[in-house]
Amino acid sequence: GTGVFHSEYNKNPDKPINLLQLWVMPNIQNAAPRYDQKSIRELKKNNVLYQVLSPDQNDDGMWIHQDAWFHMGDFDQITEVKYNLRKNGNGVYVFVIEGSFEIGEHKLDKRDALGIWDADAFTVKAQPDSKILLVEVPMGF
């Protein structure tokens, strides 16, 4: 991009906030700056991984100038879902928003994270009342 930065913060010091801020560097220089936000309610589907961001303007969710895909999952029952990486050479940052998940031999609870690379796919096992974020991004610059 052109070097524009944006940051979120808690405007009310009397009320605690849980915030996860992620930065993704664009894959092109001098792109026109832009800011976007979208209600998850428009995209949300229960017991599956649903896309919230991609490099394609015509996909579900928002888009960015990077070979990156963000997916969320809201689970109200025990569910196993397979995630197939979209691009060779990418890795996935897994972040548990709420509840518990198993990925391979790893058990993850609220606000736990896991990095996955050198994989084409992996399976996520969700427990009831759980939410997760998958952030697929290039591993090299």
C-alpha positions in Angstrom: 0.0 0.0 0.0 1.0 3.6 0.5 1.8 3.4 4.2 -1.6 4.2 5.8 -2.2 2.7 9.2 -5.4 2.2 11.1 -5.8 1.1 14.8 -8.7 0.2 16.9 -8.8 0.9 20.7 -11.2 1.0 23.6 -12.7 4.4 23.9 -14.3 3.7 27.3 -11.8 3.0 30.1 -14.6 2.0 32.5 -15.6 -1.0 30.4 -13.2 -3.8 29.5 -12.9 -4.9 25.9 -11.6 -8.1 24.3 -9.9 -7.1 21.1 -7.8 -8.9 18.5 -6.0 -6.7 16.0 -4.3 -8.3 13.1 -2.1 -6.5 10.5 -1.6 -8.0 7.0 1.0 -6.4 4.7 -0.3 -5.9 1.1 1.2 -7.8 -1.8 1.4 -4.6 -4.0 2.9 -1.2 -3.4 1.1 2.1 -3.8 -2.4 0.7 -3.6 -5.1 3.2 -2.9 -5.8 3.3 0.8 -9.1 2.1 2.0 -10.9 0.9 5.1 -13.8 -1.5 5.3 -15.9 -3.2 7.9 -18.8 -5.6 7.6 -21.2 -7.2 10.1 -20.4 -10.8 10.7 -24.1 -11.4 11.0 -24.3 -11.1 7.2 -21.8 -13.9 6.7 -22.3 -16.2 9.8 -23.2 -19.8 9.3 -23.4 -22.3 12.2 -21.2 -25.4 12.5 -19.1 -24.6 9.4 -16.1 -22.4 8.6 -17.3 -19.4 6.8 -15.1 -16.9 4.9 -14.9 -13.3 6.1 -11.9 -12.0 4.0 -10.1 -13.0 0.8 -8.0 -11.5 -2.1 -11.1 -11.7 -4.4 -13.5 -8.7 -4.5 -16.3 -11.1 -5.6 -15.9 -13.6 -2.7 -17.9 -13.5 0.6 -16.7 -11.0 3.1 -14.1 -8.2 2.7 -11.1 -8.3 0.4 -7.5 -7.2 0.6 -4.4 -7.0 -1.6 -2.8 -10.2 -0.2 -3.1 -13.9 -0.8 -4.8 -14.2 2.5 -8.1 -15.8 3.6 -9.8 -15.4 7.0 -12.4 -17.9 8.1 -14.5 -18.0 11.3 -16.5 -20.8 12.8 -19.4 -20.6 15.3 -20.2 -24.1 16.7 -23.1 -25.0 18.9 -22.4 -28.8 18.8 -19.4 -31.1 18.5 -18.3 -30.8 14.9 -15.3 -31.8 12.8 -14.5 -29.6 9.8 -11.6 -29.9 7.4 -9.8 -26.8 6.3 -8.0 -26.9 2.9 -5.3 -24.2 2.5 -6.1 -22.0 -0.5 -2.5 -21.4 -1.7 0.7 -23.4 -1.6 3.3 -21.9 0.7 0.7 -20.3 3.0 0.3 -21.1 6.7 -2.6 -20.7 9.1 -2.8 -18.8 12.4 -5.6 -20.4 14.5 -7.1 -18.3 17.3 -9.7 -19.6 19.7 -12.2 -16.8 20.4 -14.5 -18.9 22.7 -14.7 -22.5 23.9 -12.4 -25.4 23.0 -11.0 -27.1 19.9 -8.7 -29.9 19.0 -6.4 -29.8 16.0 -4.3 -32.9 15.7 -2.8 -33.6 19.1 -3.3 -29.9 20.2 -6.1 -29.0 22.6 -6.9 -25.3 22.4 -9.0 -23.2 24.8 -10.2 -19.6 24.8 -7.5 -17.2 23.5 -5.1 -20.0 22.7 -3.4 -19.9 19.3 -1.6 -22.3 17.0 0.5 -21.9 13.9 0.2 -24.4 11.1 2.5 -24.5 8.1 3.9 -27.1 5.6 0.4 -28.6 5.3 -2.3 -28.8 2.6 -5.2 -29.3 5.0 -6.0 -30.0 8.6 -9.1 -31.0 10.7 -10.6 -28.8 13.4 -12.8 -30.5 16.1 -15.0 -28.1 17.8 -16.8 -28.4 21.2 -20.2 -26.9 21.8 -20.4 -23.1 22.3 -17.1 -22.5 20.6 -15.8 -19.8 18.1 -12.6 -19.8 16.1 -10.7 -17.6 13.7 -8.4 -19.1 11.0 -6.0 -16.6 9.3 -4.3 -18.1 6.2 -1.4 -15.9 5.0 1.8 -16.3 3.0 4.7 -17.6 5.0 7.4 -15.7 3.1 7.7 -12.2 1.9 
